[in-house]
Amino acid sequence: MGGRAMMTRPDGLLGAIIASESLGLTVTMINGSGGCRSRSQIMLHELIPSYYPEDQACCRSKYFSRQSRLPCTYLNGNDIIFGAEQKISEGLESVTSITGKRAVLLDTLGASLICTDLSGLELGSNGPIHIGKDLSSMELAEGYDLTVRTILENMDLEGGRDGSVNILGYSIMDLGWESGADELCVLLESMGVKVNCVPGCLPDES
């Protein structure tokens, strides 16, 4: 039989979630069922020591469901029949008003099969960033790279300091990323190279 073999390794959706969360520039919203969110949250608990699940501010939004990261649209059977555009729109508005950040919308495999019409949403520009690809069919690294590239292309970022560099490719996927990023900065600065930031290691939270 032709076609691609079933994915048994971490997929592009997990890579996209890690990418969006590791940059610290946006709020990551999962468009899918709650089970898809739970698996990703377990992973983030391991990767981000400062991830505190309970957040009183987030209790104001049912899409966060008392968690401080990874809001979700919680798609159900009704959304498959009647469409999920309204739910997605309300969810994006809710999470961005609480966090003050632009949202990145990531579709799970189930959500991508529904083929929801998002033409009514103001995507791009200053609105939500939709990673409109079948992430579940990608390798983790493919989803990660695509999401980093898409987010950075859609953000109005200031330039770094003269003579400084950014360390690209190192991220929270390394369980020792906090000390690892510090060590890389020390090594480079001992050679006279000033590090501006490590984009994949929550630069706005470190």
N, C-alpha and C positions, 0 to 999 in steps of 0.2 A: 504494500500500500504506500502511496505517496503521502506528502504532507509532513509536518513537523511533529517530532515525538513529544509525548506528554512531558511537561516541565515538572521535574522532581526537585530541582534546586530552588533557592530563593529567587523570586521573579522580579521583573522590572517594576512592579508596583511597590514592593518593599524598597527597592533602590530609589524610586521617586520620593517615597516618604522620608527616607534618610536624607536625601539631597535637600528637600524642602526644609526639613527641620534643622539640618546642620548649618545652613546659611544664616538662619536667624532673622531673615528679612521679611518673612511672610507668615501667615497662619495657614496650616495645611488642613484642608477639608476633604475628607474621604466621602466620595459619592458611592454609597453601597449599603449593604446591611451591617448591623452592629457587630456581627461575628468577624468581619474583615478588619474592623477597627480594633477589636480586642487583641487579635494576634499581633498587630503592629505595636500596640501599646506595651505589651509584654517585652518586646524587643527594645523599645525606647527606654523602658525602665532600666534595662541593663546598660544601655549606651550613654544615658545622660544622668549623671549622679544628682544633678540639681532638679530633676523632674519630680515635682511634688504633685501627686494626683489631685488632691482636693484643692479647690480654689473657689472661694466665696463669690468672687466676681463672675466666674463661669456658671455659677448656679442660676444666673439670670437667663441662661440660654439652654433650652432642652437639647440643642445640638451638641453641646459640650458634655451634657449628662454628668455634671459635677467633676469633670476632669479638666486639667489645665492645658492639655494638648489634644490634638487630633479630634476636632469636632467631626460629626458624621451626619449624613442625611437620613440614615436608617431606612433605606428603601424597603418596601414590603409588597405584598401581592397587589394591593390597590394601585400602587405606583406603576406596576407592570401593565395594568389594564388601562388606567386613566392618564398616565404620564406623570412625570416628576418635576416638570419645569418650575411649577409654583413652589414646591417644597425646597428645591435647590436655591431658588431666588431668595426665599425668606431665610434660609439657612445662611447663605453668604452674607446677607445684610446683617443678620444677628451676630455672627462671629466677628465680622470686621468692626462693628460698632463697639464691641466689648474690648477687642485687642488693639484697635487703632492701626492694624496692619492690613495690607492687601492680602487677599486670599488666593491660595493655589488650590484648584479643584482637580482631584485625582479620581479617575473612574476605576472601580473594581471591574473584574470580569463580568459580573452580573449586570452592572450598570452599563457597560459598553454594549452588551447584548440588547438592552432595552432600546438603545438608539434614541435617547431623549432629545427632543428639539430644543437646543439652547440658543436659537436665533434671537430670542427676546431678551437675552442677557447682554449687558454691555461688557463684553470681554475685551481684554487687552487694555491699551491706554492706561488709565488709572483704575480700571475695574479689575475684576477677578482674572487670574491667569489660569486658563484651562489647558492642561496637558492632554490634548485631544488625540491620544494614540492608544492602541491596545497594549497597555503596559504589562498585562499578565502574560503576553506571548513573548516578552523580552527577557533577556538575562538581567540579573540585578545591576550589573555595570552599565548596561544599555539604558535602563530606566534612570539610573543615577545621572549619567552624562546628559541625557536628553533634558532632564528636569533642571539641572544646574544651568545649562545653556539657555533654556527657555526663560527661566527666572531672571537671569542676568541681562538678557536681551530686552526684557520688559521693565527693568528698573532704571530709574534715573539716579545713577550712583556718582558720587563725587570722586575726583581723581585722588590718588595717593600723594604722599609727600615726595618731594624730589629726592632721588637717590635711594628710594625704598623699594622693596619688592613684596609681592604676595606669594605665599606658599600654596600652590595649587596641587590637588590630588590627595592631600591628607585630610581625613575626615573622622567623624565620630564612629565610623565602623571599626576603628581600632579601639579595643576596650580600654587601653591606656592613653587615650587621645589627649587628655588634659596635660599630663606630664610629658607626653610625646611631643606635643606642639611647643611646650616651653623649652624642651631640650633642643629641638630644631632651631628655634629662635636664638638660643644661647650659642649654638655651634656656628650659625651664620654670622651673628653679630661679633663673635670672636675673630672672624675673618674680615670684619669691616663692612658687612652687608646688613643694613638696617631692614628689619621685617616690619612691614606696615600691618598686615594681618594674615590670619590663616582662615580663609573664607569657609572651609568645611568644618570648622570647630567653633561654631556659635560665636563669631567675633563680636556681636553686639551684647552678648551676655557674659563674656569673660572679663 
